[in-house]
Amino acid sequence: MAPGAAIFLDPPTVNAEAVQLAESLGMRPVFETARMYRGKPLDLPIDDVFGITTFELG
């Protein structure tokens, strides 16, 4: 990665530790991703999720 290159991370806002980590590294919000589910959301260990790996698929 080139020095000064932009990095985008989308931690789930319900994971306060992930948001605090990003903010402690000087990151700030510039966009948000809406999480949408069809049916019941998956039962995930959200405290272990620090960033999503894919964005909008449609």
PDB file of N, CA, C and O in Angstrom:
ATOM      1  N   MET A   1       0.848  -1.168   0.000  1.00  0.00           N
ATOM      2  CA  MET A   1       0.000   0.000   0.000  1.00  0.00           C
ATOM      3  C   MET A   1       0.898   1.238   0.000  1.00  0.00           C
ATOM      4  O   MET A   1       1.889   1.310   0.727  1.00  0.00           O
ATOM      5  N   ALA A   2       0.534   2.181  -0.813  1.00  0.00           N
ATOM      6  CA  ALA A   2       1.317   3.403  -0.929  1.00  0.00           C
ATOM      7  C   ALA A   2       1.142   4.272   0.317  1.00  0.00           C
ATOM      8  O   ALA A   2       0.044   4.337   0.871  1.00  0.00           O
ATOM      9  N   PRO A   3       2.202   4.936   0.762  1.00  0.00           N
ATOM     10  CA  PRO A   3       2.075   5.846   1.895  1.00  0.00           C
ATOM     11  C   PRO A   3       1.014   6.912   1.614  1.00  0.00           C
ATOM     12  O   PRO A   3       0.975   7.495   0.531  1.00  0.00           O
ATOM     13  N   GLY A   4       0.164   7.154   2.596  1.00  0.00           N
ATOM     14  CA  GLY A   4      -0.875   8.154   2.447  1.00  0.00           C
ATOM     15  C   GLY A   4      -2.120   7.659   1.733  1.00  0.00           C
ATOM     16  O   GLY A   4      -3.062   8.427   1.536  1.00  0.00           O
ATOM     17  N   ALA A   5      -2.146   6.369   1.334  1.00  0.00           N
ATOM     18  CA  ALA A   5      -3.320   5.821   0.649  1.00  0.00           C
ATOM     19  C   ALA A   5      -4.505   5.783   1.601  1.00  0.00           C
ATOM     20  O   ALA A   5      -4.333   5.581   2.803  1.00  0.00           O
ATOM     21  N   ALA A   6      -5.699   5.975   1.070  1.00  0.00           N
ATOM     22  CA  ALA A   6      -6.912   5.952   1.881  1.00  0.00           C
ATOM     23  C   ALA A   6      -7.254   4.521   2.289  1.00  0.00           C
ATOM     24  O   ALA A   6      -7.090   3.583   1.509  1.00  0.00           O
ATOM     25  N   ILE A   7      -7.724   4.373   3.507  1.00  0.00           N
ATOM     26  CA  ILE A   7      -8.188   3.091   4.021  1.00  0.00           C
ATOM     27  C   ILE A   7      -9.614   3.288   4.486  1.00  0.00           C
ATOM     28  O   ILE A   7      -9.904   4.239   5.213  1.00  0.00           O
ATOM     29  N   PHE A   8     -10.514   2.401   4.076  1.00  0.00           N
ATOM     30  CA  PHE A   8     -11.910   2.468   4.489  1.00  0.00           C
ATOM     31  C   PHE A   8     -12.242   1.204   5.264  1.00  0.00           C
ATOM     32  O   PHE A   8     -11.946   0.095   4.820  1.00  0.00           O
ATOM     33  N   LEU A   9     -12.853   1.379   6.414  1.00  0.00           N
ATOM     34  CA  LEU A   9     -13.245   0.285   7.280  1.00  0.00           C
ATOM     35  C   LEU A   9     -14.680   0.543   7.707  1.00  0.00           C
ATOM     36  O   LEU A   9     -15.040   1.681   8.006  1.00  0.00           O
ATOM     37  N   ASP A  10     -15.498  -0.489   7.739  1.00  0.00           N
ATOM     38  CA  ASP A  10     -16.894  -0.313   8.116  1.00  0.00           C
ATOM     39  C   ASP A  10     -17.218  -1.208   9.304  1.00  0.00           C
ATOM     40  O   ASP A  10     -17.814  -2.271   9.134  1.00  0.00           O
ATOM     41  N   PRO A  11     -16.826  -0.782  10.518  1.00  0.00           N
ATOM     42  CA  PRO A  11     -17.146  -1.613  11.678  1.00  0.00           C
ATOM     43  C   PRO A  11     -18.626  -1.504  12.024  1.00  0.00           C
ATOM     44  O   PRO A  11     -19.222  -0.443  11.840  1.00  0.00           O
ATOM     45  N   PRO A  12     -19.224  -2.572  12.519  1.00  0.00           N
ATOM     46  CA  PRO A  12     -20.614  -2.476  12.961  1.00  0.00           C
ATOM     47  C   PRO A  12     -20.696  -1.491  14.133  1.00  0.00           C
ATOM     48  O   PRO A  12     -19.948  -1.625  15.102  1.00  0.00           O
ATOM     49  N   THR A  13     -21.579  -0.523  14.056  1.00  0.00           N
ATOM     50  CA  THR A  13     -21.655   0.486  15.121  1.00  0.00           C
ATOM     51  C   THR A  13     -22.079  -0.114  16.448  1.00  0.00           C
ATOM     52  O   THR A  13     -21.838   0.490  17.493  1.00  0.00           O
ATOM     53  N   VAL A  14     -22.704  -1.284  16.440  1.00  0.00           N
ATOM     54  CA  VAL A  14     -23.074  -1.920  17.704  1.00  0.00           C
ATOM     55  C   VAL A  14     -21.876  -2.553  18.394  1.00  0.00           C
ATOM     56  O   VAL A  14     -21.977  -2.956  19.553  1.00  0.00           O
ATOM     57  N   ASN A  15     -20.742  -2.648  17.704  1.00  0.00           N
ATOM     58  CA  ASN A  15     -19.509  -3.136  18.319  1.00  0.00           C
ATOM     59  C   ASN A  15     -18.690  -1.916  18.738  1.00  0.00           C
ATOM     60  O   ASN A  15     -17.850  -1.431  17.980  1.00  0.00           O
ATOM     61  N   ALA A  16     -18.942  -1.431  19.944  1.00  0.00           N
ATOM     62  CA  ALA A  16     -18.287  -0.212  20.432  1.00  0.00           C
ATOM     63  C   ALA A  16     -16.764  -0.343  20.443  1.00  0.00           C
ATOM     64  O   ALA A  16     -16.063   0.639  20.196  1.00  0.00           O
ATOM     65  N   GLU A  17     -16.243  -1.537  20.725  1.00  0.00           N
ATOM     66  CA  GLU A  17     -14.799  -1.745  20.751  1.00  0.00           C
ATOM     67  C   GLU A  17     -14.185  -1.526  19.361  1.00  0.00           C
ATOM     68  O   GLU A  17     -13.110  -0.940  19.239  1.00  0.00           O
ATOM     69  N   ALA A  18     -14.864  -1.993  18.333  1.00  0.00           N
ATOM     70  CA  ALA A  18     -14.372  -1.810  16.964  1.00  0.00           C
ATOM     71  C   ALA A  18     -14.370  -0.332  16.582  1.00  0.00           C
ATOM     72  O   ALA A  18     -13.413   0.156  15.980  1.00  0.00           O
ATOM     73  N   VAL A  19     -15.436   0.376  16.930  1.00  0.00           N
ATOM     74  CA  VAL A  19     -15.519   1.806  16.626  1.00  0.00           C
ATOM     75  C   VAL A  19     -14.437   2.565  17.394  1.00  0.00           C
ATOM     76  O   VAL A  19     -13.776   3.441  16.835  1.00  0.00           O
ATOM     77  N   GLN A  20     -14.256   2.234  18.667  1.00  0.00           N
ATOM     78  CA  GLN A  20     -13.227   2.892  19.482  1.00  0.00           C
ATOM     79  C   GLN A  20     -11.834   2.636  18.920  1.00  0.00           C
ATOM     80  O   GLN A  20     -11.003   3.545  18.904  1.00  0.00           O
ATOM     81  N   LEU A  21     -11.566   1.423  18.461  1.00  0.00           N
ATOM     82  CA  LEU A  21     -10.268   1.107  17.866  1.00  0.00           C
ATOM     83  C   LEU A  21     -10.006   1.970  16.637  1.00  0.00           C
ATOM     84  O   LEU A  21      -8.931   2.553  16.497  1.00  0.00           O
ATOM     85  N   ALA A  22     -10.988   2.046  15.755  1.00  0.00           N
ATOM     86  CA  ALA A  22     -10.835   2.864  14.543  1.00  0.00           C
ATOM     87  C   ALA A  22     -10.593   4.331  14.905  1.00  0.00           C
ATOM     88  O   ALA A  22      -9.717   4.979  14.332  1.00  0.00           O
ATOM     89  N   GLU A  23     -11.365   4.846  15.848  1.00  0.00           N
ATOM     90  CA  GLU A  23     -11.205   6.243  16.249  1.00  0.00           C
ATOM     91  C   GLU A  23      -9.856   6.480  16.906  1.00  0.00           C
ATOM     92  O   GLU A  23      -9.266   7.545  16.724  1.00  0.00           O
ATOM     93  N   SER A  24      -9.352   5.509  17.668  1.00  0.00           N
ATOM     94  CA  SER A  24      -8.046   5.664  18.327  1.00  0.00           C
ATOM     95  C   SER A  24      -6.908   5.715  17.316  1.00  0.00           C
ATOM     96  O   SER A  24      -5.823   6.214  17.618  1.00  0.00           O
ATOM     97  N   LEU A  25      -7.158   5.196  16.110  1.00  0.00           N
ATOM     98  CA  LEU A  25      -6.155   5.222  15.045  1.00  0.00           C
ATOM     99  C   LEU A  25      -6.334   6.426  14.128  1.00  0.00           C
ATOM    100  O   LEU A  25      -5.720   6.507  13.064  1.00  0.00           O
ATOM    101  N   GLY A  26      -7.191   7.367  14.557  1.00  0.00           N
ATOM    102  CA  GLY A  26      -7.379   8.595  13.792  1.00  0.00           C
ATOM    103  C   GLY A  26      -8.393   8.485  12.675  1.00  0.00           C
ATOM    104  O   GLY A  26      -8.508   9.401  11.860  1.00  0.00           O
ATOM    105  N   MET A  27      -9.139   7.379  12.615  1.00  0.00           N
ATOM    106  CA  MET A  27     -10.154   7.234  11.571  1.00  0.00           C
ATOM    107  C   MET A  27     -11.406   7.999  11.988  1.00  0.00           C
ATOM    108  O   MET A  27     -11.678   8.178  13.175  1.00  0.00           O
ATOM    109  N   ARG A  28     -12.155   8.443  10.993  1.00  0.00           N
ATOM    110  CA  ARG A  28     -13.389   9.172  11.263  1.00  0.00           C
ATOM    111  C   ARG A  28     -14.440   8.730  10.262  1.00  0.00           C
ATOM    112  O   ARG A  28     -14.111   8.280   9.165  1.00  0.00           O
ATOM    113  N   PRO A  29     -15.725   8.860  10.646  1.00  0.00           N
ATOM    114  CA  PRO A  29     -16.789   8.444   9.732  1.00  0.00           C
ATOM    115  C   PRO A  29     -16.841   9.309   8.470  1.00  0.00           C
ATOM    116  O   PRO A  29     -16.782  10.536   8.549  1.00  0.00           O
ATOM    117  N   VAL A  30     -16.952   8.663   7.309  1.00  0.00           N
ATOM    118  CA  VAL A  30     -17.136   9.387   6.041  1.00  0.00           C
ATOM    119  C   VAL A  30     -18.297   8.805   5.236  1.00  0.00           C
ATOM    120  O   VAL A  30     -18.777   9.447   4.302  1.00  0.00           O
ATOM    121  N   PHE A  31     -18.755   7.599   5.581  1.00  0.00           N
ATOM    122  CA  PHE A  31     -19.917   6.995   4.941  1.00  0.00           C
ATOM    123  C   PHE A  31     -20.448   5.914   5.866  1.00  0.00           C
ATOM    124  O   PHE A  31     -19.765   5.496   6.801  1.00  0.00           O
ATOM    125  N   GLU A  32     -21.652   5.467   5.608  1.00  0.00           N
ATOM    126  CA  GLU A  32     -22.228   4.368   6.374  1.00  0.00           C
ATOM    127  C   GLU A  32     -22.822   3.351   5.418  1.00  0.00           C
ATOM    128  O   GLU A  32     -23.276   3.696   4.326  1.00  0.00           O
ATOM    129  N   THR A  33     -22.815   2.110   5.834  1.00  0.00           N
ATOM    130  CA  THR A  33     -23.418   1.043   5.055  1.00  0.00           C
ATOM    131  C   THR A  33     -24.632   0.534   5.815  1.00  0.00           C
ATOM    132  O   THR A  33     -24.537   0.239   7.007  1.00  0.00           O
ATOM    133  N   ALA A  34     -25.756   0.431   5.150  1.00  0.00           N
ATOM    134  CA  ALA A  34     -26.959  -0.116   5.782  1.00  0.00           C
ATOM    135  C   ALA A  34     -26.901  -1.632   5.711  1.00  0.00           C
ATOM    136  O   ALA A  34     -26.634  -2.205   4.655  1.00  0.00           O
ATOM    137  N   ARG A  35     -27.146  -2.261   6.815  1.00  0.00           N
ATOM    138  CA  ARG A  35     -27.209  -3.714   6.831  1.00  0.00           C
ATOM    139  C   ARG A  35     -28.668  -4.110   6.731  1.00  0.00           C
ATOM    140  O   ARG A  35     -29.484  -3.728   7.569  1.00  0.00           O
ATOM    141  N   MET A  36     -28.987  -4.869   5.714  1.00  0.00           N
ATOM    142  CA  MET A  36     -30.371  -5.288   5.496  1.00  0.00           C
ATOM    143  C   MET A  36     -30.428  -6.805   5.499  1.00  0.00           C
ATOM    144  O   MET A  36     -29.517  -7.482   5.021  1.00  0.00           O
ATOM    145  N   TYR A  37     -31.509  -7.319   6.044  1.00  0.00           N
ATOM    146  CA  TYR A  37     -31.685  -8.757   6.134  1.00  0.00           C
ATOM    147  C   TYR A  37     -33.037  -9.134   5.563  1.00  0.00           C
ATOM    148  O   TYR A  37     -34.007  -8.390   5.704  1.00  0.00           O
ATOM    149  N   ARG A  38     -33.102 -10.256   4.937  1.00  0.00           N
ATOM    150  CA  ARG A  38     -34.385 -10.828   4.517  1.00  0.00           C
ATOM    151  C   ARG A  38     -34.638 -12.001   5.459  1.00  0.00           C
ATOM    152  O   ARG A  38     -33.874 -12.965   5.492  1.00  0.00           O
ATOM    153  N   GLY A  39     -35.696 -11.902   6.204  1.00  0.00           N
ATOM    154  CA  GLY A  39     -35.941 -12.915   7.226  1.00  0.00           C
ATOM    155  C   GLY A  39     -35.191 -12.559   8.494  1.00  0.00           C
ATOM    156  O   GLY A  39     -34.873 -11.394   8.736  1.00  0.00           O
ATOM    157  N   LYS A  40     -34.918 -13.547   9.281  1.00  0.00           N
ATOM    158  CA  LYS A  40     -34.245 -13.349  10.566  1.00  0.00           C
ATOM    159  C   LYS A  40     -32.747 -13.141  10.358  1.00  0.00           C
ATOM    160  O   LYS A  40     -32.112 -13.908   9.635  1.00  0.00           O
ATOM    161  N   PRO A  41     -32.168 -12.097  10.991  1.00  0.00           N
ATOM    162  CA  PRO A  41     -30.717 -11.896  10.883  1.00  0.00           C
ATOM    163  C   PRO A  41     -29.953 -13.094  11.470  1.00  0.00           C
ATOM    164  O   PRO A  41     -30.440 -13.769  12.377  1.00  0.00           O
ATOM    165  N   LEU A  42     -28.772 -13.340  10.946  1.00  0.00           N
ATOM    166  CA  LEU A  42     -27.939 -14.415  11.466  1.00  0.00           C
ATOM    167  C   LEU A  42     -27.532 -14.115  12.903  1.00  0.00           C
ATOM    168  O   LEU A  42     -27.364 -12.954  13.277  1.00  0.00           O
ATOM    169  N   ASP A  43     -27.377 -15.145  13.693  1.00  0.00           N
ATOM    170  CA  ASP A  43     -26.916 -15.000  15.066  1.00  0.00           C
ATOM    171  C   ASP A  43     -25.390 -15.035  15.053  1.00  0.00           C
ATOM    172  O   ASP A  43     -24.783 -16.102  15.149  1.00  0.00           O
ATOM    173  N   LEU A  44     -24.778 -13.860  14.934  1.00  0.00           N
ATOM    174  CA  LEU A  44     -23.327 -13.754  14.823  1.00  0.00           C
ATOM    175  C   LEU A  44     -22.724 -13.194  16.109  1.00  0.00           C
ATOM    176  O   LEU A  44     -23.390 -12.443  16.822  1.00  0.00           O
ATOM    177  N   PRO A  45     -21.482 -13.544  16.414  1.00  0.00           N
ATOM    178  CA  PRO A  45     -20.804 -12.964  17.574  1.00  0.00           C
ATOM    179  C   PRO A  45     -20.315 -11.547  17.222  1.00  0.00           C
ATOM    180  O   PRO A  45     -19.134 -11.346  16.942  1.00  0.00           O
ATOM    181  N   ILE A  46     -21.223 -10.585  17.239  1.00  0.00           N
ATOM    182  CA  ILE A  46     -20.948  -9.238  16.728  1.00  0.00           C
ATOM    183  C   ILE A  46     -19.764  -8.574  17.434  1.00  0.00           C
ATOM    184  O   ILE A  46     -19.107  -7.714  16.849  1.00  0.00           O
ATOM    185  N   ASP A  47     -19.482  -8.959  18.680  1.00  0.00           N
ATOM    186  CA  ASP A  47     -18.330  -8.390  19.377  1.00  0.00           C
ATOM    187  C   ASP A  47     -17.010  -8.843  18.766  1.00  0.00           C
ATOM    188  O   ASP A  47     -15.961  -8.272  19.064  1.00  0.00           O
ATOM    189  N   ASP A  48     -17.052  -9.862  17.917  1.00  0.00           N
ATOM    190  CA  ASP A  48     -15.856 -10.349  17.229  1.00  0.00           C
ATOM    191  C   ASP A  48     -15.745  -9.812  15.812  1.00  0.00           C
ATOM    192  O   ASP A  48     -14.771 -10.106  15.119  1.00  0.00           O
ATOM    193  N   VAL A  49     -16.731  -9.024  15.365  1.00  0.00           N
ATOM    194  CA  VAL A  49     -16.741  -8.481  14.012  1.00  0.00           C
ATOM    195  C   VAL A  49     -16.236  -7.042  14.062  1.00  0.00           C
ATOM    196  O   VAL A  49     -16.864  -6.178  14.675  1.00  0.00           O
ATOM    197  N   PHE A  50     -15.090  -6.787  13.411  1.00  0.00           N
ATOM    198  CA  PHE A  50     -14.493  -5.455  13.424  1.00  0.00           C
ATOM    199  C   PHE A  50     -14.591  -4.757  12.080  1.00  0.00           C
ATOM    200  O   PHE A  50     -14.206  -3.593  11.969  1.00  0.00           O
ATOM    201  N   GLY A  51     -15.087  -5.419  11.074  1.00  0.00           N
ATOM    202  CA  GLY A  51     -15.289  -4.807   9.767  1.00  0.00           C
ATOM    203  C   GLY A  51     -15.924  -5.810   8.829  1.00  0.00           C
ATOM    204  O   GLY A  51     -15.649  -7.007   8.901  1.00  0.00           O
ATOM    205  N   ILE A  52     -16.774  -5.312   7.949  1.00  0.00           N
ATOM    206  CA  ILE A  52     -17.402  -6.217   6.988  1.00  0.00           C
ATOM    207  C   ILE A  52     -16.455  -6.462   5.834  1.00  0.00           C
ATOM    208  O   ILE A  52     -15.545  -5.667   5.597  1.00  0.00           O
ATOM    209  N   THR A  53     -16.658  -7.551   5.115  1.00  0.00           N
ATOM    210  CA  THR A  53     -15.737  -7.905   4.031  1.00  0.00           C
ATOM    211  C   THR A  53     -16.320  -7.650   2.647  1.00  0.00           C
ATOM    212  O   THR A  53     -15.584  -7.676   1.660  1.00  0.00           O
ATOM    213  N   THR A  54     -17.617  -7.406   2.553  1.00  0.00           N
ATOM    214  CA  THR A  54     -18.225  -7.057   1.274  1.00  0.00           C
ATOM    215  C   THR A  54     -19.183  -5.900   1.479  1.00  0.00           C
ATOM    216  O   THR A  54     -19.681  -5.680   2.583  1.00  0.00           O
ATOM    217  N   PHE A  55     -19.432  -5.173   0.425  1.00  0.00           N
ATOM    218  CA  PHE A  55     -20.363  -4.061   0.502  1.00  0.00           C
ATOM    219  C   PHE A  55     -21.580  -4.384  -0.354  1.00  0.00           C
ATOM    220  O   PHE A  55     -21.828  -5.553  -0.650  1.00  0.00           O
ATOM    221  N   GLU A  56     -22.326  -3.398  -0.747  1.00  0.00           N
ATOM    222  CA  GLU A  56     -23.587  -3.600  -1.467  1.00  0.00           C
ATOM    223  C   GLU A  56     -23.426  -4.575  -2.630  1.00  0.00           C
ATOM    224  O   GLU A  56     -22.441  -4.544  -3.368  1.00  0.00           O
ATOM    225  N   LEU A  57     -24.409  -5.422  -2.761  1.00  0.00           N
ATOM    226  CA  LEU A  57     -24.367  -6.437  -3.804  1.00  0.00           C
ATOM    227  C   LEU A  57     -25.492  -6.252  -4.813  1.00  0.00           C
ATOM    228  O   LEU A  57     -25.904  -7.226  -5.444  1.00  0.00           O
ATOM    229  N   GLY A  58     -25.985  -5.075  -4.982  1.00  0.00           N
ATOM    230  CA  GLY A  58     -27.128  -4.974  -5.874  1.00  0.00           C
ATOM    231  C   GLY A  58     -27.181  -3.769  -6.711  1.00  0.00           C
ATOM    232  O   GLY A  58     -28.115  -3.603  -7.495  1.00  0.00           O
TER     233      GLY A  58
END
